Amino acid sequence: MSAIERPSLMLVDDDATFRNVLSRALDKRGFAVTTAESVEQALPLALANPPEYAVLDLKMDGASGLVLVQKLHELDPATRIVMLTGYASIATAVEAIKLGATQYLSKPANADEIVAAFGHNASADIAVEAHPATVERLEWEHIQRILHENGDNISATARVLNMHRRTLQRKLSKRPSGI
């Protein structure tokens, strides 16, 4: 199969190792893969050549992956988009689908799971909220979920999150807007 016949796929993730491994795996599965490490780096590539498929990380340096979901969907509503995140929450999953994602997967996700997710049909009749969830809110929700799973034990939660206890306490004292 020549590169012209292969479906185009944009992979955007700030973790270089993950991005490289996943890029090779998706290439072996028949995709012509273009990679970027940020939304800012991906936007000009998408404008020049809108991809048929996209795999996007949610939380990256700079803009959130949700911004890119919306932009890719505006460029071509037929683009099949899979959102990946280590900060899974129902609120962000719903928001990603509302903005145009096909599916939402928690990391670590492998290439076979991602390819299968491209076939998923998201509900097209969900209205987009005027103010999508911020990355700070997503982090807050993730911390709250882990805290609850650890019986509200701050020390245990800090260990699970691989975070210093005082840093966790500071984050818990700052509620993101809208909560």
N, C-alpha and C positions, 0 to 999 in steps of 0.2 A: 504494500500500500504506500503510495507516494505521499509526501507531506501535504500536497494540494488536496488530496482526498481525505486526509485525516481531519476529524473535527477539532476546532481550535478550543483550547482550554486555558484560562488564566488562573494561576495559583498565586495567592497573595498571603504571605505569612512572614512575620518578623523573625521567626526561629529559623536560621539559615540551615541547620542540619536537617530539621524536619522538612523544610521546603525542598531541599535537594533530594532527599530520599523519596519523598512523595512525588516529586517531579519525574524522577526516573521510573517509578512504579506506574504512574499514569501514562508515561510515554510508551512503556511496554504493553499497555492495554489499548494502544491505538490512538492516543490523543497527541495533537501537536501542542506542546505545553509552552506557555510564556509565563515567566515568574517575575514577581516584584516583592519587595520587602515592606512596602507601606502603601497606604491608599494614595498618597501624594505621588509615588512612583508609578502606581498602576493606572491612574486616571489618563495620562497622556497616551499610554499604550492602548487602553480601551477605546479612547476617542479615535485613534488612528486605525484600529482594527477591532471592532466589537467582537468579543468571543462568543462562541456557541454555548460554552460551559464555563463555570467559574467556581473555584473553591477558595473561600475567604475566611481568614481568621477574624474573630470579633475584636479582641483587644490587642492593639498594636501601638507603637509609638506614633504620635500624631493622631490623625482622625480615626474614628472607630470603623470597623468593617461594615457596620450598618449604613454608613454614608456611601460606601462603594456599592452595596446591594442596591440602594435606591438609584444611584447614577447608572449602574449597568442595566437595571430594569427600564430606566428612562430611555437609554440608548437603543435597547432591543428587548421588548417584553418577552420574547421567545427564549432569551438566555436562561439556561438551567443553572441555578445558583445553589451551592451547598455552603452553609455557614458552619464553621468549626469553632469551638470554644472550649476552654478549660473552665469557664465560668458559666456553666449551664444553669438556666433558670427558665421557668415557664414564661415569665414576662418578656425576656429577650427572645425566646423562641417564637412567641406570637408576633413580636415586633418585626423580627427578621422575615417571617412569612408575609406579614402585612406589606412590607416594603418591596417584596418581590422574590424572596428566596424560595427555592423549591423544597428544601429540607434543611434541618438544623441538627448537627451531630456534635456530641461531646468528644473532646480529645481524650485519649488517643483514638483516632479513627484510621482504619487502614484503607488502602486503595480500593479493595473490593467493596467495602461498605460505602465508600464515596460514590463509586460507579453505580451501585444499586440505588443510592439516594437520588441520583439524577432522574430515575424513573418514577419517583414519588410525585403525586399531584397534590399541590397545596390548594387550600380553599382560596378561590379568587374573589370571593364576595366579602372579605373582611375589610372594613374601613380602616385607613391609616390614621393613627393618632396625630394630633397637631404637634405634640412634643414627644419624640421617641426617647426611650430610656437612655440615660447617659452611662458611660463606662463606670463612673463613680457609683452610680446606683447599682449597676450589675455587680461590682465588687462588694458593695454593702450587702446585697442579697446573698451572694456566695458566702461571705463571712457569717451572716446570720444563720444560714443553713448548716454550716459546719459547726458553729457554736451550739445550735440546737441538737445536732447529732452527738455532741460531746457533753450533753447534759448541762449546758451553760458553764462548763469549766473552761475558764480563759487559758490556763496553762496548757491543757490538753489540746484546745483549739489552736493555740499558737504553734504547738509542735506539729499538728496535722498540716497547717498552712505554711510550715517552715518559715515562721516569722517570730521575731523577738516579742515576748509578752508585752512589753511596754509599747511597742509599735502597734500591736493589736489593740491595746487599750485606747491608744490615741485615735485609731481609726474608728473604734466603736463609739467614742465620744463625739465624733463629727458625723452627723446625719446628713446624707445628701439631700438637696432640695427636692421637694415633691413627696417626701415620705412622712 
